[in-house]
Amino acid sequence: MTQFFHRTCIHQVGKIITNPAEGTGTLFPHTQPLLGVKLIWMTHVRNAPKETLGLRQHLLTCDRSAILLELTDPHLVVPWRDVRESFEPQAVLQLEAARGARPDYWWVSGSPQNVKLVEE
């Protein structure tokens, strides 16, 4: 079974991890401004550099790659390549053209996912 990972910042992890004693919680899809749909972005590459995941910091001041979460029961997760055609081509181009981006590392889901903190 493929493992999936999600990166987040220290400001958001408290909203995701609702059981701090066990380091577990639920990740909910959020609206993606360029795409206009609610998605969770993840990768199958545990130590992927943040640039490959499209985690640029040109608009945000926090490090969205600071915390690593692992999906504990991945479901309804699909590779980005399988759904990219359903979005506005200009939005897809903007996402995929980011310096260092590796869309082949990207997976998405529109369903809530159970996660656990990963010690790095």
N, C-alpha and C positions, 0 to 999 in steps of 0.2 A: 504494500500500500504506500502510495506517495505521501510524504510529509509536506505540510504547507506551513509557511511562516508569514507573519505580519509584523511590520515595524511601526512603532508609534513613538510619541514624545513623552517626556515625564509629566507634561500637563494633562495628557489624555488618559494615561494608564489607570489613574484612579477611577475614571468613569467606566473603564472596561473590566478591571479586576474588582469584582464585588465580594469575593471571598479571599481577603488578604492572607489569612492563615494558611490556606492551601495554594494561594497564587493562581486562582482560577476565576473565570468570569465569562462574559459573553460579548462578542464583538458584533455590533449592529451596522448594517449598511448605511452609508451617508451619501447625500446627494453630491454627485460629481459635477462641478460647475460647467466644465466643457461638454459633458455628455448629456446632462439633464436627467440622469437616472441615479438611483441609489445602488451603490456597489461597495463591496469590500475588495480591496486589492491585496494580493498575497503573492508569494513566490515559493517555488519548490527548492530554491537554492538557499540553504541556511545562512551562509556567510556572504551573501551577495552584497557588493558595494552599493551604497545608497544611490549613486548615479545610475546604476543599471536598472534600478527600480523606479526611476523617475522622481526620486525624492530630492528635488532641488530646493534650495532655501532662498531663492531670490525674492519671494513674497513673504516668507515667514521668518521669524527670528529664532524659533526653537528648532532643535534637531529632531526631525521626525524619524530618525533611525536609531535613537538612543535606547529604546527598549525593544526586545525581541519576544514575540509571542508565538506559540505553536498551536495550531488548530488541533483539538483533541479528538474530534469526530467529524472530519471534513465531509460535507455533503453539498450537492449541487454546485460544485466547483468546476469551472471550465477554463481552458486556456484562452487567453486574450485573443489569440489568432482565430479562434472559432466564433467570436462574437464581434470582432472589430468592424466587420462589414455592415453591421446593423446601425452604426453610428454615422453622424455627419463626417464625410471625408476630411474636411478641414480640421475638425476637432481631433480626429485620429492622427492626422499628420502632425499637429501641434504636440500631442502627447509623445508620439514615437520619435520625433525629431530632436528631442532634448539631448544635449551633449551626454554621451556615454550610455544612453538608454538601451536596454536589451529587452524589447517586447517579448522575446522568446522566453524570458524569465517570468512574465506576468501571467497571473491567474486571477479570475474574478468570481464573485458570487453575489447574488442579490438576496441571500438568505442569512439570517443570524448564524454565527459560528461560535461554538464553545472553544475557549482558549485557556492556555496556561502560560505563566511566565517562564522564560528560559534563562537560566544562569549562563552568562558568557564569561 
